[in-house]
Amino acid sequence: MYSLLGQTPLHIASSQQAQQSMIILMRSPNINFSLKNKQDETAEDVARRSGRFHYLFTMCHEAINKL
């Protein structure tokens, strides 16, 4: 699911600092963290630029790497 700007729901949640939405989306087994929007940014890039919840991506990546 993309908007006209190539934003995924995770991009949008990251830009709006919607922590609970980010967590729910990140827990989806079908989430693709590498998708980029029209500005060539991943949702993690957007989170780093937009707010304080970018650490959720680090936690998620660490958990995936332990599997």
N, C-alpha and C positions, 0 to 999 in steps of 0.2 A: 504494500500500500504506500503510495507516494502522493505528495501534493504537487502542484505545478512547479515548485522550486526543488523537487526531489527530496523533500523532507519525509523521513519515516516518522512513525509515532514516537520512536525513541529520540530522534532529533528534536522534535517539538517538546517533548517532556524535558529534555536536557536544557533547551533554551529557556524554558519557563521555570526552571528549578523546581519541577514537580517531583519531589523525592519519592513519594509513594508510587507514582505512576512509573518512574524510572525503574524502581525495584521490581514491580510487577512485570514490566516489559522484559527486563533483563533475565527474569526467571523462565521466560518462554523457551522451550526447547528448540524452536525454529528461529531464534533471533540471530541476525547476522550483523556482528559488530563492525564489519569492514565496509558496509554500504556507505557511499558518499553522496552528499547532496550536490546541487548545481554549483555551489561554491567550493567544491572539492573537499568538504569537511565530513569526517565521521561524526557520529553522535558524541563520541568522547571528545573530539576537538571542540564541538559546540559547548559541551559541558565545561571544559577548561576555560573557554572564553567567556561563558555566561554566568558562571556561579560557583558555588562552593561544594557542589555534590559530585565533582569529577572523581573523587576518591572511590566512589561506588564502582567505577570501571576497573580500577586497580584491584579492588577486592574481588570483583567478579572474575577477572582474568587469572588471578592467583588461584581461585577456587577451581576454575576449569583446568588449569595446569596440573593440579593435584589429582585429578581424576585418572 
